[in-house]
Amino acid sequence: DKVVGIKTFAVPPASDVTNTYTLEAEGSGTKLTLAMDTVIMTGGVPGMEDMVKNQLKTGLDSGMAAIKQALES
């Protein structure tokens, strides 16, 4: 089991982002899990936080799928 963390420092008003990748043995393969820690700045706009979260999740899911495809090919 291995954990790798990458922290990106941002210039205000953006906030720092920490991505943590965890690799765990699973059967005959390896499971990769990604966690993101950040503060979402919404400017008080209702619904903006959920929209930004969904956009981030979509981007991260696409990135993880690309990593999986590259490793399996």
Rosetta constraint file for C-alpha pairs under 8 A:
AtomPair CA 1 CA 22 HARMONIC 7.37 0.50
AtomPair CA 1 CA 23 HARMONIC 5.54 0.50
AtomPair CA 1 CA 24 HARMONIC 4.73 0.50
AtomPair CA 1 CA 25 HARMONIC 6.64 0.50
AtomPair CA 2 CA 22 HARMONIC 5.87 0.50
AtomPair CA 2 CA 23 HARMONIC 5.20 0.50
AtomPair CA 2 CA 24 HARMONIC 6.86 0.50
AtomPair CA 3 CA 20 HARMONIC 6.91 0.50
AtomPair CA 3 CA 21 HARMONIC 5.68 0.50
AtomPair CA 3 CA 22 HARMONIC 4.50 0.50
AtomPair CA 3 CA 23 HARMONIC 6.33 0.50
AtomPair CA 4 CA 20 HARMONIC 5.72 0.50
AtomPair CA 4 CA 21 HARMONIC 5.14 0.50
AtomPair CA 4 CA 22 HARMONIC 6.51 0.50
AtomPair CA 5 CA 18 HARMONIC 6.78 0.50
AtomPair CA 5 CA 19 HARMONIC 5.64 0.50
AtomPair CA 5 CA 20 HARMONIC 4.26 0.50
AtomPair CA 5 CA 21 HARMONIC 6.19 0.50
AtomPair CA 6 CA 18 HARMONIC 5.61 0.50
AtomPair CA 6 CA 19 HARMONIC 5.24 0.50
AtomPair CA 6 CA 20 HARMONIC 6.41 0.50
AtomPair CA 7 CA 16 HARMONIC 7.13 0.50
AtomPair CA 7 CA 17 HARMONIC 5.67 0.50
AtomPair CA 7 CA 18 HARMONIC 4.22 0.50
AtomPair CA 7 CA 19 HARMONIC 6.36 0.50
AtomPair CA 8 CA 16 HARMONIC 5.65 0.50
AtomPair CA 8 CA 17 HARMONIC 5.18 0.50
AtomPair CA 8 CA 18 HARMONIC 6.28 0.50
AtomPair CA 9 CA 15 HARMONIC 7.30 0.50
AtomPair CA 9 CA 16 HARMONIC 4.61 0.50
AtomPair CA 9 CA 17 HARMONIC 6.69 0.50
AtomPair CA 10 CA 14 HARMONIC 5.69 0.50
AtomPair CA 10 CA 15 HARMONIC 5.41 0.50
AtomPair CA 10 CA 16 HARMONIC 4.95 0.50
AtomPair CA 10 CA 17 HARMONIC 7.68 0.50
AtomPair CA 11 CA 15 HARMONIC 7.10 0.50
AtomPair CA 13 CA 41 HARMONIC 7.75 0.50
AtomPair CA 14 CA 41 HARMONIC 7.02 0.50
AtomPair CA 15 CA 38 HARMONIC 6.56 0.50
AtomPair CA 15 CA 39 HARMONIC 5.93 0.50
AtomPair CA 15 CA 40 HARMONIC 7.36 0.50
AtomPair CA 15 CA 41 HARMONIC 7.69 0.50
AtomPair CA 16 CA 38 HARMONIC 6.14 0.50
AtomPair CA 16 CA 39 HARMONIC 7.53 0.50
AtomPair CA 17 CA 36 HARMONIC 7.00 0.50
AtomPair CA 17 CA 37 HARMONIC 5.79 0.50
AtomPair CA 17 CA 38 HARMONIC 4.75 0.50
AtomPair CA 17 CA 39 HARMONIC 7.78 0.50
AtomPair CA 18 CA 36 HARMONIC 5.73 0.50
AtomPair CA 18 CA 37 HARMONIC 5.13 0.50
AtomPair CA 18 CA 38 HARMONIC 6.59 0.50
AtomPair CA 19 CA 34 HARMONIC 6.82 0.50
AtomPair CA 19 CA 35 HARMONIC 5.72 0.50
AtomPair CA 19 CA 36 HARMONIC 4.56 0.50
AtomPair CA 19 CA 37 HARMONIC 6.49 0.50
AtomPair CA 20 CA 34 HARMONIC 5.66 0.50
AtomPair CA 20 CA 35 HARMONIC 5.16 0.50
AtomPair CA 20 CA 36 HARMONIC 6.41 0.50
AtomPair CA 21 CA 32 HARMONIC 6.74 0.50
AtomPair CA 21 CA 33 HARMONIC 5.63 0.50
AtomPair CA 21 CA 34 HARMONIC 4.64 0.50
AtomPair CA 21 CA 35 HARMONIC 6.61 0.50
AtomPair CA 22 CA 31 HARMONIC 7.91 0.50
AtomPair CA 22 CA 32 HARMONIC 5.68 0.50
AtomPair CA 22 CA 33 HARMONIC 5.10 0.50
AtomPair CA 22 CA 34 HARMONIC 6.49 0.50
AtomPair CA 23 CA 30 HARMONIC 6.41 0.50
AtomPair CA 23 CA 31 HARMONIC 5.61 0.50
AtomPair CA 23 CA 32 HARMONIC 4.73 0.50
AtomPair CA 23 CA 33 HARMONIC 6.59 0.50
AtomPair CA 24 CA 30 HARMONIC 5.54 0.50
AtomPair CA 24 CA 31 HARMONIC 5.11 0.50
AtomPair CA 24 CA 32 HARMONIC 6.66 0.50
AtomPair CA 25 CA 29 HARMONIC 6.14 0.50
AtomPair CA 25 CA 30 HARMONIC 4.62 0.50
AtomPair CA 25 CA 31 HARMONIC 6.19 0.50
AtomPair CA 26 CA 30 HARMONIC 5.15 0.50
AtomPair CA 26 CA 31 HARMONIC 5.86 0.50
AtomPair CA 40 CA 49 HARMONIC 6.63 0.50
AtomPair CA 40 CA 52 HARMONIC 7.51 0.50
AtomPair CA 41 CA 49 HARMONIC 7.68 0.50
AtomPair CA 42 CA 48 HARMONIC 5.76 0.50
AtomPair CA 42 CA 49 HARMONIC 5.96 0.50
AtomPair CA 44 CA 48 HARMONIC 7.92 0.50
AtomPair CA 47 CA 51 HARMONIC 6.42 0.50
AtomPair CA 48 CA 52 HARMONIC 6.14 0.50
AtomPair CA 49 CA 53 HARMONIC 6.10 0.50
AtomPair CA 50 CA 54 HARMONIC 6.10 0.50
AtomPair CA 51 CA 55 HARMONIC 6.26 0.50
AtomPair CA 52 CA 56 HARMONIC 6.13 0.50
AtomPair CA 53 CA 57 HARMONIC 6.07 0.50
AtomPair CA 54 CA 58 HARMONIC 6.06 0.50
AtomPair CA 55 CA 59 HARMONIC 6.22 0.50
AtomPair CA 56 CA 60 HARMONIC 6.10 0.50
AtomPair CA 57 CA 61 HARMONIC 5.94 0.50
AtomPair CA 58 CA 62 HARMONIC 6.18 0.50
AtomPair CA 59 CA 63 HARMONIC 6.21 0.50
AtomPair CA 60 CA 64 HARMONIC 6.11 0.50
AtomPair CA 61 CA 65 HARMONIC 6.12 0.50
AtomPair CA 62 CA 66 HARMONIC 6.20 0.50
AtomPair CA 63 CA 67 HARMONIC 6.29 0.50
AtomPair CA 64 CA 68 HARMONIC 6.20 0.50
AtomPair CA 65 CA 69 HARMONIC 6.12 0.50
AtomPair CA 66 CA 70 HARMONIC 6.10 0.50
AtomPair CA 67 CA 71 HARMONIC 6.17 0.50
AtomPair CA 68 CA 72 HARMONIC 6.10 0.50
AtomPair CA 69 CA 73 HARMONIC 6.13 0.50
